[in-house]
Amino acid sequence: MYFKDIKSLSHEELRRFLSDNGHKLYRAEQIRVWLFKLMMQAYEGLNVPAELCELLKTNFRIKSLREEIKTESSDGTVKWLYKTADDFPVETVMIPTETRASVCVSTQSGCAMDCVFCRTGSMGFNRSLEAGEILEQIINVHKYFSKEKQERTVTNVIFMGMGEPLMNLEAVHRACVCLHDQKAFAMGKGRLTVSTSGIAPGIAELLDRNTPCHLAVSLVAADNETRESLMPVNKRWNLTELLKAIDNYLERSGEWVTLEYILIKNKTCTKTAAENLIRLVKPRRCKVNAIVLNGNENPELQAPSEQEVNEFLETVRAKSVQINIRNPRGRDILAACGQLASIPCKAAI
Ligand code: SF4
């Protein structure tokens, strides 16, 4: 397998590359400390023989993304627009709270899934990212913290930026393994969340590969007709198939699954929609994260009123279904859910 970014290689692959080229195996560990503990983004200063340094330089990039625009929201959320070496846009969002700093990473440039409420979907698909390009987004946030002298560190990584993670499962798996690796980022499994729009076979594959992550599924709507009108993926894997995959995941992993639900006026925030959601969630070890739809030009897709949201939540909670409403973050810089589309917003101009 050929990678352009050195961070995409697993420990084993790096060792094989070194041994194939006549170098000592222990150098692999040394290089990985340079990449993932010290988070260096140049080969200069790497304490290996000059010949090995040259070999790495001619075979692998150590830095893949160049920063184009950085915008900061009034609520502290920061969004970066990067370009890949072949000039495709990638966005990363850092969402701070008092105790956490979560990074929402992109796994593809653009997205092919075409969800109607999502700006990324409307920009089309460019290409999938390498594991190294995904990891570099997290490294860049670490670097931002140290440059800004913020005494913070990345506590959580959410694979929910541009792209459908399970359509790029190999790279996502590699990134999760590296983030979880004690000798690299050393992040607990519970701090890594992979979110899918509903690629049912990919959910099973996460388990087969033993990918260290928590699973979130963008349920969005709890009946086939509404879901299909909002997410074309539902035509390929409808709710019956998706729920089968979720049930299998719940059974095999013994964990909880998070369901992301979008509250849309007259569609998913009605009494009937609440009853559908209760019916779906009640028998399962799932908790629901509800998000009020972010601003959309489509008149069919509007946010419900506060009263409608409250009534919906009351109906669902009355049946003891665990539902949290997620505060939208970074709306003013188009960094909130479904808003990533490499469009510079006013704050950046
Ligand atoms: S919501 Fe996610 S899966 Fe759907 S188009 Fe947007 S980025 Fe792609």
Boltz pocket constraint, residues with backbone or C-beta under 6 A from the ligand:
constraints:
  - pocket:
      binder: B
      contacts: [[A, 110], [A, 111], [A, 112], [A, 113], [A, 114], [A, 115], [A, 118], [A, 119], [A, 120], [A, 121], [A, 122], [A, 160], [A, 161], [A, 162], [A, 163], [A, 164], [A, 197], [A, 338]]
      max_distance: 6.0
